[in-house]
Amino acid sequence: MARTKKVGIVGKYGTRYGASLRKMVKKIEISQHAKYTCSFCGKTKMKRKAVGIWHCGSCMKTVAGGAWTYKLHG
């Protein structure tokens, strides 16, 4: 699906759901699709596989973290 420069990743929703809700969803979707720094090897390769499951493509570690962002409590 095509996205526009203005709305970014939430362009897939078109005019549905209202601007405020799309703005909130945009913030969440950008953070969940981003790559994070691995706390084991230090490389920016940590990617979300499913809700709360994060996998590093470099050191092949799979850990449980946050639902939308990679955060470990410790």
C-alpha positions in Angstrom: 0.0 0.0 0.0 1.2 3.5 -0.8 2.0 5.9 2.0 2.5 9.6 1.8 5.3 11.8 3.1 2.9 13.6 5.4 1.2 10.7 7.3 4.0 8.1 7.0 3.3 4.6 8.2 -0.4 5.3 9.1 -1.1 6.1 5.4 -2.5 2.6 5.2 -5.5 3.6 7.3 -6.5 6.3 4.8 -9.1 8.7 6.2 -10.5 6.2 8.7 -10.3 6.5 12.5 -9.6 10.2 12.8 -6.5 12.3 12.8 -5.8 12.2 16.6 -6.0 8.4 16.8 -3.8 8.0 13.7 -1.2 10.3 15.3 -1.1 8.1 18.4 -0.9 4.9 16.4 1.9 6.4 14.3 4.1 7.0 17.4 3.5 3.4 18.5 4.1 1.8 15.1 7.3 3.7 14.5 8.7 2.6 17.8 7.7 -1.1 17.3 9.2 -1.3 13.8 12.4 0.4 14.8 15.7 -1.4 15.5 17.1 -1.2 19.0 20.6 -1.6 20.5 21.2 -5.1 21.7 22.1 -5.2 25.4 24.2 -8.3 24.9 26.4 -7.5 21.8 25.8 -3.7 21.6 24.8 -3.7 17.9 21.7 -2.0 16.6 20.1 -5.3 15.5 17.3 -5.9 18.0 14.0 -6.3 16.2 10.5 -7.2 17.3 9.3 -10.7 16.3 6.0 -10.7 18.2 4.3 -9.0 21.1 7.1 -8.8 23.8 9.5 -11.0 21.9 12.7 -9.3 20.7 15.5 -11.0 18.6 19.0 -9.8 17.8 20.1 -10.6 14.2 23.8 -10.4 15.2 24.2 -12.5 18.3 21.0 -14.5 17.8 19.7 -13.9 21.3 15.9 -13.8 21.8 14.6 -12.1 24.9 11.3 -10.9 26.4 10.9 -7.2 26.6 8.3 -4.5 26.2 5.3 -4.9 23.9 6.1 -2.0 21.6 9.6 -0.9 22.6 12.6 -3.0 23.7 13.0 -2.3 27.4 14.4 -4.7 30.0 13.7 -4.2 33.6 16.7 -4.7 35.8 
